[in-house]
Amino acid sequence: MASQTNSLLPSLDSCKGDNEISTLTSGSSLLLFLSALSLPLIGILMGNSSFQHTSPEAAGLYRTARRDDDLESILDRLSRNDPNFEHLNLWDYTRRGFLQNCTVEDAIAIANTLPHNTNLKKLTLTVQCFGYDGLVKVLEALEDNTHLEMLDLSRMHLIGNDDTMQMLQRLLDRNHTIQTLVLSFFCMQSSAAKKLAEMIRDSSLHTLRCTELGDIEAQAFGDILLSSKEQQQSTSTSSSSLKELHLHDTGISDKGAMDIFNGLKDNDSLETLVMHHTDITDKLIDPICECLQSNKTLLVLDIRDSLMSESGKRRVVLEGLENNYVLERLYIDMENTTEMKYLRDETFWKVRRTLKQKQGLHPEVWAHALGKKKIDITTTNYYILQENPDLFQYAASM
């Protein structure tokens, strides 16, 4: 068989012109075509050096990940606890044209595999797939699941009515392994927003990601979810375990953002606040700066894509970071100024972390680095770095 195959290889080189190709019989053409397709594999099997180091792409050996294009394959992988099946993304399947005609019965079939599945870590649901009736069945099944870590309901476009709130409440009350919840709400009333904030506050969630929310939800988050431990104690409620709050592509304006930053002033648990694509303006500069001066736990603040002016953003950097040695990252879209240069400099943040760790010693650090000259520690001192390039390394080594 090998000699027969080798006899075919030279004939490929002899078939480069249109005239020569046209003289081949249909049977020979088919044989040559099949031979050409099999060349990479044949070369590997025969030990041909010209093929041994050929990449899979160049050799035509594409190895694609398994696609779950139908319900049967999804059920199979869920039921047998496929260790490589960690994210069931029903939104992706419907977007690509699969699972378009699923029913509540199909949702029940998937739900029946969830209580005992131990490998699925992420689940993304979509209203186009099962509808709200199907969602109820899946969430009920998740109440007894002890391994799921992320639940994405942002594609469900939930309406904040009593039924939805009760459904989420029951899930979060019983399931304590879900750490990340992704939501999207339409037409939420003030009472429902407050209920949602209370629900998240009293849950074991670590991260909440929200889209398409507005000032009503922001006010509830500021008043309830981010309220200080003292305020919670006065109302006999527990402190929130929430560490990250992501508000993307929202309709939050100055009014709603004011409640967020006011609530965050004395918050003692949140470490990351992301507010992307908001309508906040320079009216929020003072509340943001006051929040950064007061809060002692926030490590990351991301307020990119706002309506603030360049001068307003500069004030946030200068006044917000002054005497704040807790924040480890500030993301704000500014022009290429000196302030922006420092915000992008890892050493800048390393120095800040050093100053935070050396509470009470940082005045001496600066004084020593500047030739025993006593200087107060403010954000303005960082501009001295332009004239003292070794200051970063000195302070970072303390």
Secondary structure, 3 states (H helix, E strand, C coil): CHHHHHHHHHHHHCCCCHHHHHCCCHHHHHHHHHHHHHHHHHHHHHCCHHHHCCCHHHHCCCCCCCCCCCHHHHHHHHHCCCCCCCEEEHHHHHHCCCCCCCCHHHHHHHHCCCCCCCCCCEEEEEHHHHHHHHHHHHHHHHCCCCCCCEEEEEECCEECCHHHHHHHHHHHHHCCCCCEEEEEEECCCHHHHHHHHHHHHCCCCCEEEEECCCHHHHHHHHHHHCCCHHHHHHCCCCCCCCCEEEEECCCCCHHHHHHHHHHHCCCCCCCEEEECCCCCCHHHHHHHHHHHHHCCCCCEEECCCCCCCHHHHHHHHHHHCCCCCCCCEEECCCCCCHHHHHHCCHHHHHHHHHHHHCCCCHHHHHHHHCCCCCCCCCHHHHHHHHCCCCHHHHHHCC
